[in-house]
């Protein structure tokens, strides 16, 4: 995938960065190298998911080598690779705000057609301001009106504003989703989202990602099963494309 190629290539100066710790927890995966990077933990959804290469031997590897795991068809392994990528990014905070990604989606999507790929707690609030709101999920909650993943082919071209989960990079659906979202205002949201300007070259206008500001506090939370909203030691940032 070219978007992953370009993300990893943009980090090539980090040849000396070594993996210090890896935490593959229930909801979050974290890799500590140059910085601490996060990603949502994805698995195949059953106890016999595909295995991770070299478990117990990841510490001491090159962080760039671990970043290559993002290409894996093992979702857990790809989650580790995504966190490794985020652990190497020097975030340009001059391009970021602590504004919530919901605010950006609400501002751009008021009275327009909004499509969200992924499940987020603030979605019900968008229903009050959108002309139409469609939510597309790998495991749709039919009682909440969510649509299956294959609905993206029909829905995304009809949207004015699109919200994509950062896990689309991890599960390798991102390039098709971006093709379907061409010409739309696109926001990528979630802890997996790399706060890297590389994504702006692919049609993304705002990246809503996470910066770890207290690794010890964050790790204590995630190894005790904290969900995204329960985890401390993390700052949520939005990075804006010029003109967005």
PyMOL commands that set and color helices and strands:
alter all, ss='L'
color gray80, all
select helices_A, chain A and resi 2-9+63-71+75-88+93-95+101-109+123-127+142-144+149-158+167-170+174-180+197-202+215-223+228-230
alter helices_A, ss='H'
color red, helices_A
select strands_A, chain A and resi 21-24+28-32+36-40+96-97+113-117+132-137+147-148+161-165+185-189+206-212+234-240
alter strands_A, ss='S'
color yellow, strands_A
deselect
rebuild
show_as cartoon
